[in-house]
Amino acid sequence: KNSRPLKICYIGWGHSIHTQRWIGWFARKNHNVFLITNHLWGQGIVKEYLIKDSLSHLPFGKNVDFINNVRIIRKIIKNLSPDILHLHTLYYPAFLGVYSGFKPLVVTPWNGDVIVKSRNRSFIQNISCKLGLKRADLVTVDSEDLRQECFKHVNNDKRIEIIQWGVDMNVFNPCKRSDELKSRLGLSNDTKIVLSTRHLSKVYNVEVIIRSIPYVVKAIRKVAFIFLYLTEKDLEYLKNIARGLGIFEHCFFLGSVPAYNDLAQYYASSDAYVSVSSWDTTSVSLLEAMACGTVPIIGDLPSLREWIKNGDNGFIVKLNAPKETSEAIVHVLNFDEYRNNYIREKNINIIKEKANHETNMQRMENLYYNLLENYKYSYSSR
């Protein structure tokens, strides 16, 4: 039953590592994969169709662009005649697929699509989000928290499956630990490293981490905070805070790594991973840190509590609480080898069991086949 390659059309962001890992897996399994996007991946791994980057800001332009873009993607989908249409996010451009009329439709909301309140989104986006969940034949989410949110817009008999983006454990593991990172940054071997890999925009609260540093430095002099990020939005603002607090010498604002897999060395060579975002579903960077044996310190959010038990395999702190964050960091940096090993083993086993990329994509492949089978059966029996 599962031998025929599938023809899958995705709509989403081609420049996102999450899209690339998901659709890349299916392309490498010899499925016929197509991507409609406003940001090309550009690696030639899948056939891509580029549409306008965003809706225009001219008077009435948004509605005109919206209608034109729906027409364009309908035409592309009709010509492709895929087995399945899969929307990754319910933001632009994926939400255009809600109006394609194509079935079977799979929807994967991302961080913030459903959980974040809708005041910052356009009217069309808000309507499309609810409509997308209602029209989907299958919804996949990455946390129980997000699953419960989706049930507000989806009939309970509709299938909502938890599929993790997951971690490639051949790449992300403790073996990537290396003293080379410390020597490259001019740090002594006994320097403790605290890692942040989230965006610098306000929602991720990197400022809270920076404001925790003076408290940490009082307790532990030899400590370095490494910040990795994709874009430099708010970078100067954050650097100025660090300078004002007199702890700039402990901060390393390194930007983005040359390749995604290079992240593994940073995780595995760090003593603590900190993420205190205002909102999150399952954070892939948290899973990567866990797979590399780094002790996680996270903000108190429902989706993250599904992974971390406070004081056992990591630490949960109040949001926007620099002092409490610093106390957790100092506590972790003072761990002995026994405690570090306990957390490392526990988290690696959690990732193996629940968040292995390969296993989750295989489950997704089976869901596609089952969906197609059920859809054809119900269609032929009408």
N, C-alpha and C positions, 0 to 999 in steps of 0.2 A: 504493500500500500504506500509506503514512504520512499519509493525508489525514484519516482519521476521528479526531476528538478522543478522547482517552483519558479513562477514569474512574479516577482514582488516589486511593486512600485512604492517607494517611500517619498514622503514630502517632509523636509526638515532642513536643518542647518548643516550644510556640507563641511563647514570649517570647524565644527565641534568634534572634539575627540570622542565624545559619547556616541554621536551618530556614526563616526568613522569605524569605531570598534564593533558596533552592532551590525551595520550593513556589510562591513568588511568580512565579518565571520561568515555571513550567508553567501557572499560572493566567492569566498575561498572554498566553500562547500559545493561550488559549481551550480548554485541557483542563479537564475537570470535576474540581476538586481539593477533597478533604475532609481534615480534620485531626481526629484524636482526640488530645486533649491534657489535661494537668493544669494548664497555664498558657496561657490564651487569648492569641492574637495580637491579636484584637479590632479589626482594621482593616476587616473586611467583605470582604476580598479572596478568602477561601476560606470555605466552610461549616465551622464548627467544632463539635465535640462535647466537652463538658467532663466529665472524670471526676475522682474524688477525687484530691487533691493527693498523698497518700502512704498507704502501708499503715499501719493503726493500730498503736499500741504496747500495746494491751491484751493480756493473756494469750490465746493462741490467735487473737487478732484478726487477725494478719498473714495467717494461712492462710485465714480466713473472708473477709477483704477480697480476698485474691488470687483466690479462687474466684469471688466475686461480680463482681469487675472483669473477669475473663476472660469471664464470662457476658454482662456488659454490652457489652463490645466485640464479642463474637461476634454479638450481636443487632444492633448498629449495622452491622457489616460485612455481615451477611445482608440487612438492609434496603437497604443501599446497592448491593449486588451490583457491586462495582468490577471493573475489568479487572485491576488490580494492587494488591497491598497492599505498602507500603514502610515499613519500620521504620527510623527515624533514631535511632541509638544502640541499645545493648542494655541501657541502664539503664531504670528506671521512667519513664514508663509503657510505653515502646515494647516492652519484653520481653514484655508481656502478649500482643502479637500473635503471638508464637512459638506460643502455645497456641490460636490462632484456628482452626487447621485449614485456613486459606484458602491457595489456590494460584492463580497464581504469586506467590511471596513474594520480595521484594527486601530485603536487609539492608545498612545502611551503619553499620558500627561507627565511633564517634567516638574522639577522643583519650582513651586510657585504658581503653576498654571491654575490649580484648583484651590490650594491651601491659602495662598495670599489673597487678601480681600481685593476686590476688583476696582478700587477707586482710581488706580493709575492706568487702567486699560481703557481702550476705546469701547464705545457701545457695541460695535461689530464684534470685537474680540470677546466681550463678556457674553454676548448671545451665542457666539460660535463655540465657546467653551462648554456651555450647558448643552447646546444642541449636539456637539460632537460626542459627548458622553451618552446622550440619549440615542443617537443614531448608530453608535458603534455596535458591531456584532461581538467584539471582544475588546476589553480594556485591560491593559497591563500596567501595573504600578510597582513601586519599589519599596513600599512599606504598608503595614496594616493601618497606620494612621491615615495615609492617603487613600487606601481602600475604603475606609469608613466615610471619608469625605465624598468619594465618588458615588457611594450608595445614595447620597442625597439627590443626585441627578439621574441615577440609573435605576431601572426596575430591579428588584432584588433577584429576579430569575436570570437577569443578564449576567454573563460571566465576567467577573473581575479577577484576574489572576496576578499573583505576586511573582514578578520576574526581576531578578537583580541584574544590574549592569555587570556586576561581578568584577573579579580581579584575576588577571593572568598570574597564577602562582609560580609559573616558571620564571617570570620576570620579577614579581614583587615578593621577596622573601628575605629572611634575615641574613642570608649568605652575601647579600649585596653590601653589607656593612664594610666600610673602608676608612682607614686613617688618611687616605689621600685627600678627602674633602677638607679635613682640618688643616693639613699642610698647605693646601691650595689657598685657604683663607687666612693663613698665617696664625693659626690657633695652636696652642700647646695640646698635647695628647690628653691632658687631664681636664680640658675645657668641656663643660656640659653644653649640649646643643638642644635648643627648643625650636621646633619647626612649625611654620604656618604656610599653607599652600592655597589659601582662599583668595578670591579677588579682593582688591583694595576698596571697592565701593562700600558705602556706608552700611548696607544691609549685613555685610560679613563681620562688622565690628572689629576690624584689625586694630583700630584705635584703642579698644579695651585691652588688647594684648600689650600694646606699647605702654599704656598707662600702668600696667601691672609690673613692668620691668624694674622700676626703682625699688619696689618692695623685694623683688627677687634678688637684685644685686646686693642689697643689704645683707642677705643671708648667704648668698653664694657669689663670690667675686668672679670666679672663672666661668662665665656663662655667655653664650652667644645665641642670639635670636635670628634665625634665618627666615626671610620672607620671600616666597616664590609667588609670582602672579603673572597673569597674561597681559594685562593692559596697565598703563601707568596713571590711570585716573586716580586722583587724590594722593598721588605719591609724594609730591612736594609738601602737601598739607601734613601728611603723616611724618615725614622726615623732620619738619619743623617742630612738631610735638616732641619727637625724640630728642631733638637738640635742646628744646626748652626744658625738658626734664633732666638733662645732663647725662643721658644714657645712650647717646648716638653711637658711641664706640662699641657698644654691645649689639648693635643692630646691623644686619647685613641684608640690604634690599637688593636681591639678585635678579629679579625679573623672571623671565621664562627660561626653561631649560631647552637645549637644542632639540631634543627628541623626547617624546612622552616616556619612553622606557628609562630615560636618565633619572626620572623622579625616584626610582627605587633606591638608588644610592643615598639620596637625601633622607628618605624615610628611615632606611636601615641604619644609617650612621647617626641618627638623632636619638636623644634620650626621652624626649617628650614631643607629642604632636598636640597642637592646640587649635581648636575651632570653636568660636563662640558666636556663630551667625544668629541673626534675629529670627530666621526661619530656615527650615531644611526638611527635605524628605530624607531618604537614605543617602548620605553623602559618600560618593565614591572615594574621595580622598581619605575619609575615615576608614573605609574598608582596606584601602591600600596601606595605610599606616598600621592597621591591625595585622595585615598579612606579613608586614616587614618586622613585626615584633616591637614596634614603637608604642610606648604607653600613651593612650589617648586621654586628653582632657577636653571635654565638650560642653557646649551650652545645653541647658535643660529644655529639650524639645521632645515631643512625643515620639517622632520617628526614630530619633537617636537613642531613646531609652530602650528601643527594641534590640539594640546591639550592646549597650554598655550598662552593666549593673554597678552603680556607684560604690567605689571602695573595693570592688572585686577585680574586674578586668579593665578598669579605667576609672575616671573621675568625672562627675557631672557638677557643673557650677552654675550659679544663677547668671542670667544674661545681664550685661552691662554692669558687672561687678569686678573691677580691676583688683581690689584687695583679695577677694575670695579666689579669683583666678590665680593670683600670685601665690597664695597659700597652697593651692593644689600643685602648682608647678614646683615649688620648693620641696613639697612632700615627695613628689615623684623623683626629683633630681637627687634626693637623699636615699633612694632605695638601695638596698644591698642586692647582690647578684641573685640570691634566692628569690626575692620578690619579683625582680625583673623577669627571671626565667618562668615563674608561675604565670604571670600575665601574658608573656610572649606565647607560651604553649597554649594557654586557654584561648587566646584570640586567633592564633593560627588555626586551631581546630574549628572555631566558629566559622571562619572564612571558608575552610575546606568543606564544611557541612552545608553552609547556606549561601555562600557568595562566590563560588568558583565560576568564573566567566564561561568556561567550556560547558559545564553542566547546565547552567541557566540558558545558554543559547540552544543547547540540544532540546531542552524543555520547550523553548519557544518554537523551534522547528516542528516539534510534535503538535503543538497547539495550532500552528498554521495548517498542517495536514488535516487535523481533526475538524477545524473550522471549515475548511474547503469541502471535506467529505459531508459534514452535516448540512452545509449550505446547499450543496448540490442535491442532497437527499430531500431536504425540505422544499427546494424549488421544484424538483421533478414530481413531488407528490401533491402539488397544489392542484 
